[in-house]
Amino acid sequence: MIAQTPRRVAIVHDWLVIYAGAERVLAQMLLCYPEADLYSLIDFLPTEERGFIGNRTVTTSFIQRLPRVQKKYRNYLPLMPLAIEQFDLSAYDLVLTSSYAVAKGVWTGPDQLHLCLCYSPVRYAWDLQHQYLLESGLSTGMKV
């Protein structure tokens, strides 16, 4: 019998700003893979909502350090595909993405298994696009 090498697992989630439906699913993914490393574009989840993450360090993207991102992270939507592609996941055998926006766009190699739990798209980018742009003051272009 050949011993199998333990699989290294990465879990990638779009962003961590509130504990809602997608984060409840993410919590279950983390329970299934307790040794998995967690990646997210940004992490501003309040302390009282972080229990499901445990002691994990969340690896974030360059967007985490941009001006006013904590309150205006949606303004950076055009940069998010680029940011998600910057994560180096080459050391992982299994990449799980929890995605309603861009996490599914992570780059994986031919020897990696990438499974995506893909939710319905972010509403403000599709059916509420015009309302969101007006309310955010973005109807005439991107502003930070």
Disulfide bonds with the S-S distance in Angstrom:
none
